[in-house]
Amino acid sequence: MTKVAVLGAGSWGTALANTMAKNGNQVVLWSHKEVQAAEINDKHSNEKYLPKAKLEANLQATADMAFALDGADIALVVVPTKAIREVGGQLADCLKASGQKVILAHATKGLEQGTHMRISQMLEEVVPAECYSGLAVISGPSHAEDVIKSDLTAISIGSTDVKAAQALQEALANESFRPYTNSDLVGSELGGALKNIIAIGSGMLIGKGYGANAQAALLTRGLVEIRQVGKALGANAETFLGLAGIGDLIVTGMSPNSRNYRAGRSLGQGKALSQVEEEMGMVIEGVNTVKAVYDLQSSLKLDLPITSALYRVIYEEESIDSAIKDLMTRPLKAED
């Protein structure tokens, strides 16, 4: 039996914690809200993030991070990108105080604004190397709403540390949840972050009334941009043809369970971004990632027309119709 501390009790953190608890592991789910931890413990539910889901009775929750981490073999961080440094700092303080060492993992899909850092890079800056034995990322096509119902799911665990990846793999694997491992931490993180950009665009097309042809074209050409950015930042191009790449892109770019897709669809239907964010009540990672990658493309000497179009729509208030026209009337070229 493995002891796991899951830091972050949103939908994905709860679903992953529940999966590992279901497998017989000792899992403590940390929330920064005492009332949420109490609900999970007393009612075995997390209604705000996973309505009507019944959580495993052996899943324990707490608002005390030190308690969650006490004796843990694995610390899995599942909070929004903007909270990574704060939560990572608290994690580091707890580990330094206890003198323990954990396998450090995360399941957050984004890039930091300004620095353009990946999540593992942010964690490396705030958590001392002596506090963890390996660093891994959980990525791939997986909606919490489906995982909590034991829908068949396959994900990817990226790490340069084989033992760390295998420890997570063993804690998560069961008849409905199949984790694979790969050695490309960079590509796994970038695939998870960059597909959110394309998912917003896919939702916009559906919101505007376009059909499967348009959606397929956007997802396919979007994958080209994802691979270009990935290669420029040191990822293995093949990673984007697997679960952490095209797999995650498909599920995020086509499913109503995807908040990025839903946000794009609402924007396509004419709603303002502020209204969409208020109605969803959850972080839309792709909105920030659009800006991060748009800012990056000049230094990387890349041409990212879809990302650029979405940036203009979201941050410069260009109309979606105008952005679509610009994309469809660009100079003709060979497929790359």
Residue pairs with C-beta under 8 A, 6 or more apart in sequence:
1 24
1 25
1 26
2 20
2 25
2 26
2 73
2 74
2 167
2 170
2 171
3 25
3 26
3 27
3 28
3 71
3 72
3 73
3 74
4 17
4 20
4 25
4 26
4 27
4 28
4 72
4 73
4 74
4 75
4 76
4 171
5 27
5 28
5 30
5 65
5 68
5 69
5 72
5 74
5 75
5 76
5 102
6 13
6 16
6 17
6 20
6 27
6 28
6 29
6 30
6 68
6 76
6 78
7 13
7 30
7 65
7 68
7 75
7 76
7 77
7 78
7 79
7 87
7 91
8 30
8 31
8 77
8 78
8 79
8 83
8 87
9 17
9 29
9 30
9 31
9 33
9 36
9 37
9 40
9 46
9 49
9 61
10 49
10 78
10 79
10 80
10 282
11 46
11 49
11 50
11 144
11 145
11 282
12 78
12 107
12 142
12 144
13 29
13 76
13 78
13 79
13 107
14 29
14 40
14 46
14 49
14 50
14 55
14 144
14 148
15 50
15 144
15 147
15 148
16 76
16 78
16 107
16 138
16 147
16 172
17 27
17 29
17 59
17 76
18 53
18 55
18 56
18 59
18 148
19 147
19 172
19 174
19 177
20 27
20 171
20 172
21 27
21 55
21 56
21 58
21 59
22 56
22 174
23 171
23 172
23 173
23 174
25 171
26 58
27 58
27 59
27 60
28 60
28 61
28 62
28 67
28 68
28 72
29 37
29 40
29 59
29 60
29 61
29 62
29 68
30 37
30 61
30 62
30 63
30 64
30 65
30 68
31 37
31 40
31 61
31 62
31 63
32 63
33 63
34 63
36 46
36 48
36 61
36 63
37 61
37 62
37 63
38 61
39 45
39 46
39 47
40 46
40 55
40 59
40 61
41 60
41 61
44 54
44 55
44 56
44 57
44 59
45 53
45 54
45 55
46 53
46 55
48 281
49 144
49 282
50 144
50 145
50 148
53 148
53 149
62 68
65 90
65 91
65 94
66 94
66 97
66 98
69 75
69 91
69 94
69 95
69 98
69 100
69 102
70 98
71 100
72 100
72 102
73 102
73 103
73 167
74 102
74 103
74 105
74 167
74 168
74 171
75 91
75 95
75 102
75 103
75 104
75 105
75 132
76 105
76 106
76 107
76 138
76 168
77 84
77 87
77 88
77 91
77 104
77 105
77 106
77 107
77 108
77 119
77 123
78 106
78 107
78 108
79 87
79 108
80 108
80 110
80 283
80 285
81 108
81 110
81 111
81 112
81 119
81 283
81 285
81 288
82 113
82 283
82 288
84 106
84 108
84 112
84 119
84 122
84 123
84 126
85 122
85 125
85 126
88 122
88 123
88 126
88 127
89 126
91 126
91 127
92 126
92 127
92 128
92 131
95 101
95 102
95 127
95 128
95 131
95 132
96 128
96 131
100 131
101 130
101 131
101 132
101 133
102 131
102 132
102 133
103 132
103 133
103 134
103 136
103 163
103 164
103 167
103 168
104 123
104 127
104 131
104 132
104 134
104 135
104 136
104 164
105 135
105 136
105 137
105 138
105 157
105 159
105 164
105 168
106 119
106 120
106 123
106 136
106 137
106 138
107 137
107 138
107 139
108 119
108 285
109 139
109 189
109 192
109 193
109 195
109 196
109 285
110 119
110 193
110 196
110 285
110 288
110 289
111 117
111 118
111 193
111 288
111 289
111 292
111 293
112 122
112 292
113 288
113 291
113 292
115 122
116 292
116 293
116 295
116 296
117 125
118 186
118 189
118 190
118 193
119 137
119 189
120 135
120 137
120 185
120 189
123 135
124 135
133 161
133 163
133 164
134 159
134 161
134 163
134 164
134 165
134 167
135 159
135 160
135 161
135 164
135 185
136 157
136 158
136 159
136 161
136 164
136 165
136 168
136 185
137 157
137 158
137 159
137 185
137 188
137 189
137 192
138 155
138 156
138 157
138 168
138 172
138 179
139 155
139 156
139 157
139 158
139 188
139 189
139 191
139 192
139 243
139 244
139 248
140 154
140 155
140 156
140 180
140 192
140 243
140 244
140 247
140 248
141 153
141 154
141 155
141 243
141 247
141 248
141 250
141 251
141 252
142 153
142 155
142 248
142 251
143 251
143 255
143 257
143 258
144 257
145 257
146 153
146 257
147 153
147 177
150 176
150 177
151 176
152 176
152 178
153 176
153 177
153 178
154 178
154 179
154 180
154 243
154 247
155 172
155 177
155 178
155 179
155 180
155 243
156 179
156 180
156 181
156 182
156 188
156 242
156 243
156 244
156 247
157 165
157 168
157 169
157 172
157 179
157 180
157 181
157 182
157 188
158 165
158 181
158 182
158 183
158 184
158 185
158 187
158 188
158 189
158 239
158 244
159 165
159 181
159 183
159 185
160 183
160 185
162 181
162 183
165 181
165 182
166 181
168 179
169 179
169 180
169 181
172 179
173 179
180 242
180 243
182 188
182 239
182 242
182 244
184 235
184 236
184 239
184 244
186 230
186 233
186 234
186 235
186 236
187 230
187 235
187 236
187 237
187 239
187 240
187 244
187 245
188 239
188 244
190 226
190 229
190 230
190 233
190 235
191 226
191 230
191 235
191 239
191 240
191 244
191 245
191 248
191 249
192 244
192 248
193 285
193 289
194 225
194 226
194 229
194 230
194 289
194 293
195 222
195 226
195 245
195 248
195 249
195 252
195 253
196 252
196 260
196 285
196 286
196 289
197 222
197 225
197 286
197 289
197 290
197 293
197 306
197 307
197 310
198 218
198 219
198 222
198 223
198 225
198 226
198 249
198 252
198 253
198 306
199 249
199 252
199 253
199 258
199 260
199 261
199 264
199 286
200 260
200 261
200 263
200 264
200 267
200 284
200 286
200 287
200 290
200 310
200 314
201 218
201 222
201 264
201 306
201 309
201 310
202 215
202 218
202 219
202 222
202 253
202 254
202 261
202 264
203 253
203 258
203 260
203 261
203 262
203 263
203 264
203 265
203 266
203 267
203 268
204 264
204 265
204 267
204 268
204 310
204 313
204 320
205 214
205 215
205 218
205 264
205 268
205 324
206 215
206 261
206 264
206 265
206 268
207 264
207 265
207 266
207 267
207 268
207 269
208 268
208 269
208 320
208 321
208 324
215 253
215 254
218 253
218 306
219 249
219 250
219 253
219 254
221 306
222 249
222 253
222 306
223 240
223 245
223 246
223 249
224 336
225 302
225 304
225 305
225 306
225 307
226 240
226 245
226 249
227 237
227 240
227 245
228 302
228 304
229 293
229 296
229 297
229 300
229 302
229 304
230 236
230 237
230 239
230 240
231 237
232 300
232 301
232 302
233 300
239 245
240 246
251 258
252 258
252 260
252 261
253 261
254 261
255 261
256 262
259 280
259 282
259 283
259 284
260 284
260 285
260 286
262 280
263 273
263 276
263 277
263 280
263 284
263 286
263 287
264 286
266 275
266 276
266 279
267 273
267 276
267 313
267 314
267 320
268 320
271 279
273 287
273 314
276 284
277 284
277 287
287 314
290 307
290 310
290 311
290 314
290 315
291 311
291 314
291 315
293 304
293 307
294 304
294 307
294 308
294 311
294 315
296 302
297 303
297 304
297 307
297 308
305 326
305 327
305 330
306 327
309 318
309 323
309 324
309 326
309 327
310 323
312 318
312 323
313 319
313 320
313 323
